Structures are given as structure tokens and as C-alpha cells.
Amino acid sequence: MNFAIDLIFAFGLDLMLGDPEWFHHPVRFIGALINWLERITRRIFPNERVAGTITGLLTVIVSGLVVYATIRLANLADPVLGRIAGIVWLYLGLSARSLADSAHQISDDLYRGDLPAARKSLSCIVGRDTKNLNESEISRGAVESVAENTVDGILTPIFFAFIGSFMPFCAAPMMWAFKGMNTCDSMIGHKDEKYIRFGTFSARLDDVANYVPARLCYILFPIASLFLGYSPEKSFAVALRDSKNHDSPNAGIPEAATAGALEVRLGGTTYYDGLPHEKRPFGAEFLPPGKLHIRRSVHLMWAVTVLMILAIIHVGIFLA
């Protein structure tokens, strides 16, 4: 039950504060650690898969241990301080407000008719080429990003924190161990020539970590759609039918569920480094999204987040 209370406080902090611009978020330090480890392991180990595996493992271990150490040290000084430290780390591990702010910025740019600004704002949260996108393509990129990041930026961190909560002082460290995994996947889990072997372990580990939370989307997104007045039936049906239309074993589920909930077509042609990549569509029977669907996808993200937290609270009460 203590974890549920801590999670509510952490969510409240994220809701109010987000990620302040002046604050150097810990993920940046994880990124710096990954870059440093990559240079070291590539020099020491000629086998790229071995070097990449060691980089990924050390990143996960260090990310979790640093958080664990700070909480334990704070607890030694004062148990109240230790609990506050845990709440702060939980807050820092959530990214709902920052995701919402990024999506709202894109939406605001589009409502002002400023396509160049919208393209630039979108480029901050996606890896695709954005310089030639029209309004609908920008909207699609934003909606897809919100859907996918609802899992790896919110649901999975909460899921890992919940698992860690069964061990003393381990809720936030488990969350941050996952943040280490996810940052590794973002930075080195690519299929280009440089990382196709080096990043294999990190990419696979991230897939495994997100497996269960992604499948919770089959339940959470339709229920959230019901409360928001969207289409719960289509959210569930499209998720079941189209979730495999993605290279990732996990990302297709929230994207397909979002496509059905909002009754929009996602997927299609996407450019990376100037080259087109065809993605099979989610919700092929619907029209492409517009700028109003960006805000609706954010509403869906918030509703799914609240449902996940409520589910954690009820499970915690049941197991207490």
C-alpha cells in the first residue's frame, strides 16, 4: 500500500512539474554512460555482440544501483528522507507530462498554421525525417509517438516499479533499471550498419521488458476509450487485427489500439535518412489523422495512465 501512495505522489509531481527545462534529467547521464561504455567495450572486445551485451548489462545495472544507493543513503540519514528520495526517483522516471507537452506543442504549431515549427517540434520526439511532412503526416507522427511512448515511457516504468515494490527500497531502482534498458534501445538498438550487431542485445532486452505492459494495452486502451467517448469496440478490434503490422513485437499494440479508438489510419510511408520505409497501416478503413487527433491521443494517454495506476492500487490492496 505504501508503494501505491508513493506512486500517486510521484504521478502528481509529474502532472504538475513535468521535466523542467533547467533540470538535467538523469536520462541524459544514462546517455553519457552509454556513449562512454560503447567506446570502452568496442576497444576491449573485438566481437561487437559481446561488446554491445556488456554495454547494455552495465548500463542497466549501474542505472538501478545508483538509484538504490541514493535511496538507501537517504534512508540511513532519516527514513522519511529515504521515502521522499524514492518518490522523487519515481517522479523522474515518469514521462507523461513531458510527452503531453511535446504533443501539445506540435498541435499548437499546426493550429497556428506554422508547418516549419510543427516539423521541428515533431523532430524532437521522433526519429523519422520531418522536413517535408504535410499537416496530416505531422499529425500521424505525433499520434504514433504518443501511442508508442505511452508504453515505454509510462506503463512499463510503472510496471517495473510495481515489481520492485515487493523488495525493500527497490521500486524506483527497478524503474530506473528499465530506463537504462530503454535508453540503450533508443541509442544503440538500431538496425543500421554501426549497430546491427552491437545493439542486438539491448533491442531484444527492451522487447522483453515491454512485452507484458504492451499487452495490457488490449485492455487499458478500450476501457480508456469508453470513458473518453471514443470507440472502445474499434480500439479492441483494430488492436487484435492490426497489432502485428509493426516491426516491433510491442509498439504495434498501442498504435493499433489508438488508431481504433480515434478512428484514424496510422502507419504508411515513413522516411528515415531520406529513404522510404513502408509500414503496414493500422486502421486502414479510416481516414488519416488531423491536428485535433493529437490532443485526443494525449487525452487517451492520460486516461490509460490513470487506469494503470488505479489497477496497481487495487492489486496492491488485494495482495496486502
C-alpha positions as MATLAB code, in Angstrom:
seq = 'MNFAIDLIFAFGLDLMLGDPEWFHHPVRFIGALINWLERITRRIFPNERVAGTITGLLTVIVSGLVVYATIRLANLADPVLGRIAGIVWLYLGLSARSLADSAHQISDDLYRGDLPAARKSLSCIVGRDTKNLNESEISRGAVESVAENTVDGILTPIFFAFIGSFMPFCAAPMMWAFKGMNTCDSMIGHKDEKYIRFGTFSARLDDVANYVPARLCYILFPIASLFLGYSPEKSFAVALRDSKNHDSPNAGIPEAATAGALEVRLGGTTYYDGLPHEKRPFGAEFLPPGKLHIRRSVHLMWAVTVLMILAIIHVGIFLA';
ca = [
       0.000    0.000    0.000;
       2.920    2.344    0.705;
       4.059    1.931   -2.891;
       0.627    2.913   -4.213;
       0.738    6.109   -2.135;
       4.277    6.871   -3.312;
       3.232    6.298   -6.921;
       0.292    8.691   -6.562;
       2.606   11.380   -5.173;
       5.107   10.745   -7.980;
       2.369   10.976  -10.600;
       1.149   14.214   -9.030;
       4.651   15.678   -9.261;
       4.919   14.645  -12.903;
       1.494   16.121  -13.603;
       2.441   19.451  -12.006;
       6.103   19.800  -12.918;
       6.888   17.609  -15.916;
      10.565   17.896  -16.838;
      11.705   21.468  -16.038;
      13.879   22.906  -18.820;
      16.590   23.955  -16.369;
      16.905   20.464  -14.921;
      19.430   17.993  -16.323;
      17.309   14.851  -16.420;
      19.038   11.642  -15.245;
      18.366   10.047  -18.640;
      20.994   12.412  -20.049;
      23.552   10.924  -17.691;
      22.496    7.432  -18.741;
      23.059    8.507  -22.329;
      26.530    9.774  -21.459;
      27.246    6.482  -19.670;
      26.198    4.500  -22.750;
      28.470    6.565  -25.008;
      31.394    6.064  -22.623;
      30.779    2.329  -22.253;
      30.467    1.925  -26.013;
      33.883    3.476  -26.576;
      35.460    1.278  -23.882;
      33.827   -2.029  -24.820;
      34.468   -1.608  -28.552;
      38.175   -1.182  -27.784;
      38.374   -4.135  -25.404;
      36.121   -6.677  -27.148;
      36.563   -7.318  -30.891;
      33.237   -9.165  -31.032;
      30.564   -6.464  -31.448;
      27.776   -8.573  -29.965;
      29.824   -9.206  -26.831;
      30.755   -5.528  -26.555;
      27.131   -4.488  -27.004;
      25.864   -7.021  -24.494;
      28.308   -5.828  -21.842;
      27.401   -2.207  -22.582;
      23.708   -2.975  -22.169;
      24.111   -5.017  -18.994;
      26.381   -2.486  -17.300;
      24.014    0.353  -18.191;
      21.053   -1.451  -16.631;
      22.997   -2.433  -13.510;
      24.540    0.997  -12.942;
      21.222    2.791  -13.554;
      19.469    0.685  -10.942;
      22.319    0.671   -8.414;
      22.803    4.444   -8.430;
      19.129    4.974   -7.612;
      19.201    2.240   -4.970;
      22.302    3.736   -3.339;
      20.829    7.243   -3.126;
      17.623    5.945   -1.549;
      19.474    3.777    0.981;
      21.827    6.621    1.924;
      18.875    8.978    2.359;
      17.124    6.347    4.461;
      20.179    5.992    6.708;
      20.003    9.720    7.392;
      16.246    9.635    8.014;
      13.560    7.128    6.927;
      11.295    9.995    5.873;
      14.084   11.360    3.692;
      14.552    7.907    2.201;
      10.896    7.704    1.279;
      10.981   11.176   -0.250;
      14.017   10.164   -2.302;
      12.126    7.141   -3.583;
       9.151    9.289   -4.573;
      11.396   11.774   -6.379;
      13.048    8.975   -8.361;
       9.626    7.569   -9.264;
       8.563   11.026  -10.429;
      11.693   11.408  -12.547;
      11.063    8.007  -14.118;
       7.630    9.005  -15.433;
       7.327   10.976  -18.657;
       3.593   11.550  -19.078;
       3.684   15.331  -18.679;
       6.726   15.791  -20.934;
       5.112   13.601  -23.604;
       1.890   15.586  -23.355;
       3.761   18.898  -23.529;
       5.677   17.797  -26.627;
       2.494   16.682  -28.366;
       0.644   19.866  -27.403;
       3.482   21.944  -28.847;
       3.091   20.184  -32.204;
      -0.671   20.674  -32.061;
      -0.296   24.362  -31.199;
       2.112   24.854  -34.106;
      -0.367   23.264  -36.500;
      -3.300   25.316  -35.211;
      -1.203   28.434  -35.860;
      -0.569   27.183  -39.381;
       3.188   27.108  -38.766;
       4.271   23.925  -40.553;
       8.043   24.548  -40.218;
       7.666   24.932  -36.446;
       5.470   21.820  -36.257;
       8.045   19.814  -38.209;
      10.784   20.984  -35.857;
       8.688   20.164  -32.787;
       7.922   16.701  -34.162;
      11.613   16.053  -34.855;
      12.243   16.339  -31.104;
      10.224   13.196  -30.353;
      10.594   11.006  -33.471;
      13.490    9.611  -35.474;
      11.858    9.953  -38.893;
      12.560   12.676  -41.438;
      10.204   15.601  -40.849;
      11.314   18.413  -43.161;
       8.844   17.653  -45.978;
       5.831   16.446  -43.987;
       2.387   17.957  -44.511;
      -0.139   18.594  -41.738;
      -1.662   15.120  -41.816;
       1.748   13.422  -41.833;
       2.900   15.551  -38.899;
      -0.293   14.662  -37.042;
       0.263   10.985  -37.777;
       3.822   11.141  -36.469;
       2.676   12.837  -33.274;
      -0.200   10.417  -32.629;
       2.027    7.394  -33.294;
       4.709    8.751  -30.969;
       2.230    9.400  -28.151;
       0.795    5.898  -28.541;
       4.158    4.117  -28.551;
       5.622    6.197  -25.732;
       2.586    5.531  -23.562;
       4.059    2.050  -23.155;
       7.812    2.550  -22.836;
       7.597    5.971  -21.188;
       4.770    5.323  -18.719;
       3.257    1.843  -18.461;
       6.476   -0.175  -18.413;
       8.250    2.076  -15.866;
       5.207    1.772  -13.584;
       5.123   -1.993  -14.163;
       8.783   -2.418  -13.203;
       8.381   -0.174  -10.169;
       5.460   -2.342   -9.063;
       7.592   -5.490   -9.380;
      10.378   -3.820   -7.418;
       7.970   -2.727   -4.688;
       7.898   -6.285   -3.335;
      11.530   -5.822   -2.243;
      12.674   -3.120    0.211;
      13.792    0.115   -1.466;
      13.615   -1.473   -4.934;
      10.587    0.154   -6.608;
      12.434    3.160   -8.035;
      15.664    1.205   -8.752;
      13.696   -1.317  -10.830;
      12.031    1.522  -12.693;
      15.414    3.047  -13.439;
      16.943   -0.272  -14.424;
      14.264   -0.310  -17.120;
      15.025    3.310  -18.029;
      18.590    2.150  -18.624;
      17.328   -0.646  -20.899;
      15.072    1.705  -22.819;
      17.744    4.364  -23.269;
      20.121    1.702  -24.587;
      17.486    0.611  -27.088;
      16.934    4.215  -28.194;
      20.640    4.900  -28.642;
      22.147    1.638  -29.874;
      19.256   -0.727  -30.625;
      19.255    0.158  -34.320;
      19.458   -1.980  -37.450;
      21.962    0.199  -39.291;
      25.483   -0.928  -40.151;
      27.018    0.521  -36.986;
      24.641   -1.096  -34.507;
      23.109   -4.139  -36.207;
      25.332   -6.418  -34.089;
      26.383   -4.120  -31.253;
      22.807   -3.183  -30.350;
      21.164   -6.595  -30.726;
      21.144   -7.398  -27.007;
      19.725   -4.012  -25.993;
      16.987   -4.192  -28.614;
      15.961   -7.705  -27.572;
      16.092   -6.864  -23.865;
      13.829   -3.855  -24.409;
      11.385   -6.038  -26.356;
      11.222   -8.492  -23.446;
      10.831   -5.706  -20.872;
       7.900   -4.122  -22.725;
       6.161   -7.402  -23.553;
       3.651   -7.556  -20.684;
       2.902   -3.797  -20.408;
       2.300   -3.596  -24.162;
      -0.262   -6.381  -23.936;
      -2.075   -4.599  -21.144;
      -2.977   -2.096  -23.875;
      -5.518   -4.583  -25.219;
      -7.460   -3.880  -22.017;
      -6.432   -0.372  -20.957;
      -6.949    1.452  -24.257;
     -10.521    0.238  -24.899;
     -11.531    0.999  -21.293;
      -9.957    4.460  -21.523;
     -11.757    4.986  -24.840;
     -15.058    4.162  -23.161;
     -14.587    6.869  -20.518;
     -13.471    9.437  -23.108;
     -16.343    8.823  -25.500;
     -14.091    7.362  -28.184;
     -14.626    3.918  -29.717;
     -13.771    1.073  -27.299;
     -15.063   -1.615  -29.657;
     -12.913   -0.409  -32.549;
      -9.932    0.121  -30.270;
     -10.049   -3.528  -29.215;
     -10.880   -4.873  -32.677;
      -8.167   -2.936  -34.522;
      -5.617   -3.793  -31.826;
      -6.369   -7.501  -32.254;
      -6.338   -7.315  -36.043;
      -3.501   -4.909  -36.818;
      -1.086   -5.054  -33.884;
       1.290   -7.264  -35.875;
       1.583   -4.631  -38.614;
       4.729   -3.281  -36.972;
       8.335   -4.441  -36.957;
       8.328   -4.225  -33.166;
       6.544   -7.004  -31.250;
       5.213   -4.377  -28.824;
       4.802   -0.966  -30.477;
       2.064   -2.133  -32.815;
      -0.370   -2.818  -29.977;
      -0.755    0.735  -28.582;
      -0.613    2.209  -32.090;
      -3.338   -0.107  -33.379;
      -5.420    0.433  -30.235;
      -5.072    4.198  -30.677;
      -5.995    4.002  -34.365;
      -9.197    2.171  -33.489;
     -10.041    4.391  -30.534;
      -9.646    7.599  -32.552;
     -10.892    6.028  -35.808;
      -7.855    7.183  -37.768;
      -5.404    5.460  -40.105;
      -1.850    5.225  -38.801;
       1.230    3.699  -40.409;
       2.087    4.029  -44.099;
       5.150    5.510  -45.780;
       7.737    6.961  -43.412;
      11.134    8.384  -44.400;
      14.337    7.722  -42.477;
      17.597    9.291  -43.663;
      15.940   10.126  -46.963;
      14.826    6.554  -47.662;
      11.165    5.459  -47.666;
      10.046    2.707  -45.317;
       6.621    1.197  -45.860;
       4.710    0.403  -42.690;
       1.542   -1.624  -42.945;
      -1.403    0.504  -41.810;
      -3.290    0.408  -38.544;
      -6.972    1.046  -39.171;
      -6.770    1.015  -42.971;
     -10.520    1.639  -43.201;
     -10.237    5.055  -41.531;
      -9.094    8.477  -42.761;
      -5.637    9.866  -41.872;
      -5.444   11.874  -38.627;
      -5.624   15.647  -38.387;
      -4.332   18.077  -35.817;
      -7.324   17.590  -33.498;
      -6.369   13.925  -33.107;
      -3.068   14.870  -31.484;
      -4.853   16.250  -28.434;
      -7.228   13.295  -28.417;
      -4.271   10.916  -28.350;
      -2.906   12.829  -25.351;
      -6.262   12.509  -23.579;
      -6.115    8.787  -24.273;
      -2.588    8.604  -22.856;
      -3.654   10.340  -19.635;
      -6.678    8.066  -19.233;
      -4.575    4.940  -19.789;
      -2.021    6.186  -17.239;
      -4.690    6.780  -14.591;
      -6.190    3.344  -15.247;
      -2.771    1.721  -14.858;
      -2.204    3.477  -11.529;
      -5.684    2.509  -10.307;
      -5.001   -1.095  -11.308;
      -1.725   -1.041   -9.362;
      -3.535    0.345   -6.299;
      -6.201   -2.366   -6.414;
      -3.659   -5.148   -6.904;
      -1.616   -3.738   -4.033;
      -4.663   -3.732   -1.740;
      -5.526   -7.284   -2.772;
      -2.002   -8.541   -2.072;
      -1.608   -6.623    1.194;
];
